[in-house]
């Protein structure tokens, strides 16, 4: 089974929407994601 090709932007959208990540910061095309768990990041 082949997996679909996804761009980095599509991956970020999926992680944010489906898995609860937040964009912590971005510089150019580099995105840093974070996730809060029980008061900690």
trRosetta pair geometry for C-beta under 8 A, 3 or more apart (Angstrom, degrees):
i j d omega theta_ij theta_ji phi_ij phi_ji
6 10 4.3 -126 -169 88 95 129
6 11 5.4 116 126 -57 125 82
6 14 7.6 -19 -167 -9 153 138
7 10 4.7 100 53 5 75 101
7 11 7.1 -134 98 -5 42 86
8 11 5.5 -53 -150 34 35 114
8 12 6.4 36 153 -20 67 103
8 29 7.3 72 89 174 151 103
8 31 7.7 156 157 20 112 119
9 12 5.8 -51 -150 34 32 112
9 13 6.6 35 151 -20 63 104
10 13 5.6 -52 -150 34 33 114
10 14 6.5 33 153 -19 65 105
11 14 5.8 -57 -151 36 31 111
11 15 6.3 29 154 -18 66 107
12 15 5.8 -56 -146 38 31 110
12 16 6.2 27 157 -16 66 109
12 23 7.2 41 -174 -84 119 106
12 31 5.5 21 -109 86 140 163
12 33 7.1 -168 -134 -68 85 124
13 16 6.0 -60 -147 39 27 108
13 17 6.0 10 163 -7 66 116
14 17 6.2 -63 -135 46 24 100
14 18 5.4 -17 -178 18 66 121
14 19 7.4 43 137 0 69 104
15 18 7.0 -58 -108 53 14 85
15 19 5.1 -46 -153 47 53 120
15 21 4.4 -9 147 31 98 137
15 33 6.1 -25 126 -135 140 164
16 19 7.6 6 -24 53 8 76
16 20 7.9 -27 -161 167 33 3
16 21 5.3 -82 -89 75 50 84
16 22 6.8 83 -128 -101 91 32
16 23 6.7 -17 -92 -35 128 85
16 33 7.5 -132 -72 -128 81 120
19 35 7.7 -57 133 -102 92 135
20 35 6.0 77 109 -138 92 105
21 33 4.4 9 175 -179 129 123
21 34 6.9 140 -160 70 80 27
21 35 5.1 -62 -106 -74 65 95
22 33 6.8 145 72 -158 35 71
22 34 5.6 -30 64 67 88 79
22 35 7.0 146 14 -91 78 45
22 36 7.4 23 7 -13 126 95
23 26 6.1 -10 178 -42 121 108
23 31 5.9 -63 -134 -164 102 108
23 32 7.5 98 -165 72 61 52
23 33 6.2 -51 -103 -102 45 67
24 32 4.6 -60 62 106 110 95
24 33 6.2 140 -3 -145 95 13
24 34 4.1 78 -64 -10 120 113
25 31 7.9 177 93 -152 43 48
25 32 5.0 11 55 47 79 114
26 30 6.8 163 -154 87 59 54
26 31 4.9 -13 -106 -107 96 70
26 32 7.1 -160 -76 20 47 71
27 30 5.3 -11 65 62 79 104
34 41 5.1 -19 -177 -168 123 113
35 41 7.1 129 71 -164 38 62
36 39 7.5 28 -175 -82 99 6
36 40 7.2 153 -155 82 61 33
36 41 5.7 -41 -98 -102 60 59
37 40 5.6 -27 71 67 76 84
37 41 7.6 114 23 -133 74 12
